[in-house]
Amino acid sequence: MTSNLNALDPLNATVRARLDQALRDHLPDPAASDAPRLAEAMRYAALAGGKRIRPMLVYAACRLAGGSLEQADVPAVAVELIHAYSLVHDDLPAMDDDDLRRGQPTCHRAFDEATAILAGDTLHTFAFELLSRAGDYPDGARVGMVRALTQAAGGAGMAAGQMQDMA
């Protein structure tokens, strides 16, 4: 069986641009932040690029369910924030101790280790904050999105996988 992943290119180009704008819109502005260095590190980590596969899947699932791209913006941003947090923490000296990600200094190299830890932690919590308040979703849908993302990122999901990787 062969697949044609190139068929996803038009959707990927559309959602990458849409996601990058949504990230810029939702992430804190360092100039307006009480913690400008933290906001700068968060933006550095989340806007560093990448394939954006996880948010593309969010957008595609929403479209398959009959929704619009706009309806998927907040969940796609939340998923990407969780991914960015995981990369920041994964690159730390206590984990993989990487100096570069996508050809750029990792967050703890571009800033410092403490700032990177706080940026990762804040990206993590900010994902759930967005799901709880942003967008036009019924309360039950918000709870469901928070639950799904919590399960995927938690002790039986991504964090467990990282622990297995370290072991």
matplotlib code that plots the C-alpha trace (Angstrom):
import matplotlib.pyplot as plt

x = [0.0, 1.4, 0.4, 0.6, 1.6, 2.0, -1.8, -1.6, 0.7, -2.1, -3.7, -0.4, 0.6, -2.8, -2.8, 0.9, 0.2, -3.0, -1.4, 1.6, -0.7, -2.9, 0.3, 1.4, -2.0, -2.4, 1.2, 2.0, 3.6, 6.9, 6.4, 3.1, 4.1, 4.8, 7.6, 9.0, 11.9, 9.6, 7.2, 10.1, 11.3, 7.8, 7.5, 11.1, 10.1, 6.6, 7.4, 10.6, 8.9, 8.8, 6.6, 3.4, 2.0, 0.1, -1.9, -2.4, -4.1, -6.3, -7.4, -7.9, -10.0, -12.1, -12.7, -13.6, -16.1, -17.7, -16.1, -14.2, -10.6, -11.5, -13.1, -9.9, -7.6, -7.6, -7.3, -4.5, -2.6, -3.1, -1.7, 1.3, 2.0, 2.1, 4.5, 6.7, 6.8, 7.9, 10.7, 12.0, 12.0, 13.5, 16.4, 17.4, 20.7, 18.8, 17.1, 18.8, 21.1, 20.8, 22.4, 20.5, 16.9, 16.1, 19.5, 18.9, 20.1, 17.7, 15.7, 18.1, 21.0, 19.3, 18.2, 19.3, 18.2, 15.9, 14.1, 13.7, 12.1, 9.7, 8.9, 8.2, 6.1, 4.2, 3.6, 2.2, -0.3, -1.1, -2.4, -5.0, -5.8, -6.6, -8.8, -10.7, -11.4, -10.6, -12.8, -16.6, -17.1, -19.8, -18.6, -18.9, -16.6, -14.1, -14.0, -13.6, -10.7, -9.0, -9.4, -8.1, -5.1, -4.4, -4.5, -2.3, 0.3, 0.3, 1.6, 0.0, 0.8, 3.7, 5.4, 5.4, 6.9, 9.7, 10.3, 10.6, 12.9, 15.2, 15.2]
y = [0.0, 3.4, 6.7, 10.1, 12.5, 15.2, 15.4, 16.9, 19.7, 22.3, 21.6, 21.7, 25.1, 26.5, 25.3, 26.2, 29.8, 29.8, 28.2, 30.5, 33.5, 32.0, 31.3, 34.9, 36.2, 34.1, 34.0, 36.9, 40.0, 40.6, 44.3, 44.0, 41.2, 41.4, 38.9, 40.0, 37.5, 34.7, 35.8, 36.1, 32.6, 31.2, 32.8, 31.6, 28.0, 28.0, 30.0, 28.2, 26.4, 22.7, 20.4, 21.3, 17.8, 17.7, 20.8, 19.8, 16.6, 18.8, 20.9, 17.9, 16.1, 19.2, 19.5, 15.7, 16.2, 19.1, 22.0, 25.0, 25.8, 28.6, 26.2, 24.3, 27.3, 27.1, 23.3, 23.4, 26.1, 24.2, 21.0, 22.9, 24.6, 21.2, 20.0, 23.1, 22.6, 19.0, 20.0, 22.7, 20.2, 17.4, 19.6, 20.5, 19.2, 16.8, 15.2, 15.0, 18.1, 19.3, 22.6, 23.0, 22.4, 23.0, 24.6, 27.2, 27.3, 25.4, 27.5, 26.9, 27.9, 31.0, 32.1, 30.1, 26.9, 28.4, 30.6, 27.5, 25.5, 28.3, 28.9, 25.1, 25.0, 28.1, 26.8, 23.7, 25.5, 28.1, 25.4, 24.4, 28.0, 28.6, 25.6, 26.8, 30.4, 31.1, 30.3, 29.7, 26.2, 24.8, 24.1, 20.3, 20.6, 22.6, 19.9, 17.2, 19.0, 19.6, 16.0, 14.6, 16.9, 16.1, 12.4, 12.6, 14.8, 13.2, 10.2, 7.7, 9.6, 11.8, 12.1, 8.3, 8.0, 10.5, 8.5, 5.3, 7.0, 8.1, 4.6]
z = [0.0, -0.9, 0.5, -1.0, 1.8, -0.7, -0.8, 2.7, 1.5, 0.8, 4.2, 5.9, 4.3, 5.3, 8.9, 9.5, 8.6, 10.5, 13.6, 13.6, 13.6, 16.3, 18.4, 18.0, 18.9, 22.0, 23.5, 25.8, 24.4, 26.2, 26.0, 27.9, 30.3, 34.0, 33.2, 29.8, 29.8, 30.5, 27.7, 25.3, 26.2, 25.7, 22.3, 21.4, 22.2, 20.6, 17.5, 16.6, 13.7, 13.1, 11.1, 13.1, 12.5, 15.8, 15.1, 11.5, 12.9, 15.1, 12.1, 9.9, 12.6, 13.0, 9.3, 9.1, 11.8, 9.8, 11.7, 10.4, 10.7, 13.0, 15.4, 15.7, 16.3, 20.2, 20.5, 17.8, 19.7, 23.0, 21.4, 20.0, 23.4, 25.0, 22.3, 22.7, 26.5, 26.0, 23.7, 26.1, 29.0, 26.8, 25.8, 29.4, 30.9, 33.2, 30.2, 26.7, 27.3, 23.7, 22.6, 19.3, 18.1, 14.5, 14.0, 16.7, 20.3, 22.6, 25.1, 28.0, 25.8, 24.4, 27.8, 30.9, 32.5, 35.1, 32.4, 30.2, 33.0, 33.8, 30.1, 29.6, 32.8, 31.7, 28.1, 29.7, 32.0, 29.4, 27.0, 29.6, 30.4, 26.7, 26.5, 29.6, 28.4, 24.7, 21.7, 21.5, 23.0, 25.3, 28.8, 28.2, 25.2, 27.1, 29.9, 27.3, 25.5, 28.9, 29.9, 26.6, 26.6, 30.2, 29.6, 26.5, 28.2, 31.7, 33.6, 31.3, 28.1, 27.0, 30.4, 30.8, 27.3, 28.3, 31.5, 29.4, 27.0, 29.9, 31.4]

ax = plt.figure().add_subplot(projection="3d")
ax.plot(x, y, z, "-o")
ax.set_aspect("equal")
plt.show()
